[in-house]
């Protein structure tokens, strides 16, 4: 497992964020937890070690962060500026399709409600894929 993984968690539900923190701690990964799009942008810009995102699709202020390319918080453009950064959406929004999520740059969606085991499996799968891609690039 990659030891240098640093996760950016954007989640405004404190109890869910605590559960996610627990899962990440169990995986021995570093995590930065934020509650708003502005905090996510600031954390991402100021910490180049962040290389994986678990992003709540429906946090307050996120509407323009995904759909308005002129918005300073346009997250897909920001996230795509770092080639080694992958992220998945967590959401209860059944309207968000995987196709649309991929258009935003996300690699997957984890639908709420989900268990700790679900999240752990998804993160481990992403990390294995990243390791495989990095070893193939050598």
C-alpha positions in Angstrom: 0.0 0.0 0.0 1.3 3.5 -0.8 2.7 5.1 2.3 2.7 8.6 0.8 -1.0 8.8 0.3 -2.6 12.0 1.7 -6.4 12.3 1.4 -8.4 15.5 1.1 -11.8 14.8 2.7 -14.5 17.4 1.8 -17.6 16.6 4.0 -19.9 19.0 5.8 -21.6 16.2 7.9 -19.5 16.0 11.0 -20.6 12.5 12.0 -19.9 11.2 8.6 -16.6 13.0 8.5 -15.6 11.3 11.8 -16.5 7.8 10.3 -14.4 8.6 7.2 -11.6 9.7 9.4 -11.7 6.4 11.3 -11.5 4.4 8.0 -8.6 6.4 6.8 -6.8 6.0 10.2 -7.3 2.3 9.9 -5.5 2.4 6.6 -2.7 4.4 8.1 -3.1 7.2 5.6 -2.8 10.9 6.2 -6.0 13.0 6.0 -7.0 16.7 5.8 -10.6 17.2 6.5 -12.5 20.3 5.4 -16.2 21.3 5.4 -16.5 23.8 2.5 -15.4 24.2 -1.1 -13.3 27.2 -0.1 -11.5 25.2 2.6 -11.0 22.4 0.1 -9.5 24.8 -2.5 -7.2 26.3 0.2 -6.0 22.9 1.5 -5.4 21.6 -2.0 -3.4 24.6 -3.1 -1.4 24.8 0.1 -0.5 21.1 0.4 1.2 19.5 -2.6 1.2 16.1 -0.8 -2.5 15.7 -1.2 -3.0 13.1 -3.9 -6.4 11.5 -3.3 -9.8 13.2 -2.7 -13.0 11.9 -1.1 -15.3 14.7 -2.1 -18.9 15.2 -0.9 -20.7 16.2 -4.1 -23.4 18.2 -2.3 -21.6 20.5 0.2 -22.9 24.1 0.5 -21.4 26.2 -2.3 -20.6 23.2 -4.5 -23.2 24.0 -7.1 -21.0 26.6 -8.9 -17.8 24.6 -8.0 -18.7 22.0 -10.6 -20.9 23.7 -13.2 -19.6 27.3 -13.5 -16.2 27.2 -15.2 -15.8 31.0 -14.6 -16.2 30.5 -10.8 -12.9 30.8 -8.9 -13.8 27.6 -7.0 -14.2 25.5 -10.1 -12.9 22.3 -8.6 -12.5 20.1 -11.7 -10.0 22.5 -13.2 -8.1 22.9 -9.9 -8.0 19.1 -9.3 -6.8 18.4 -12.9 -3.8 20.8 -12.3 -2.2 18.0 -10.3 -1.6 14.9 -12.5 -1.2 12.5 -9.5 -4.5 13.5 -7.8 -7.5 11.2 -8.1 -10.8 11.7 -6.4 -14.2 10.1 -5.9 -17.5 11.7 -5.1 -19.5 10.6 -2.1 -23.2 11.5 -2.5 -26.8 10.6 -1.8 -27.7 12.4 -5.0 -29.2 9.8 -7.3 -29.2 12.3 -10.2 -25.4 12.2 -10.4 -24.4 9.6 -12.9 -21.0 8.0 -13.1 -20.7 9.5 -16.6 -21.3 13.0 -15.3 -18.9 12.4 -12.4 -16.2 11.4 -14.8 -16.9 14.5 -16.9 -16.0 16.4 -13.7 -12.8 14.4 -13.4 -13.9 12.0 -10.6 -12.9 8.4 -11.0 -15.8 6.9 -9.0 -18.9 7.5 -6.9 -19.7 6.0 -3.6 -23.4 6.3 -2.9 -24.7 7.3 0.6 -25.5 5.5 2.8 -22.3 3.4 2.8 -20.4 1.4 5.4 -16.9 1.7 6.6 -16.1 -1.4 4.7 -17.5 0.0 1.5 -15.3 3.1 1.8 -12.2 1.1 2.7 -12.6 -1.2 -0.3 -13.0 1.8 -2.7 -10.0 3.6 -1.3 -7.9 0.4 -1.4 -8.9 -0.2 -5.0 -8.0 3.3 -6.0 -4.6 3.0 -4.2 -3.9 -0.4 -5.9 -4.7 1.2 -9.3 -2.5 4.1 -8.6 0.4 1.8 -7.6 -0.1 -0.2 -10.8 -0.1 2.9 -12.9 3.1 4.2 -11.2 4.9 0.9 -11.5 4.0 0.7 -15.2 5.3 4.2 -15.7 8.8 3.2 -14.5 
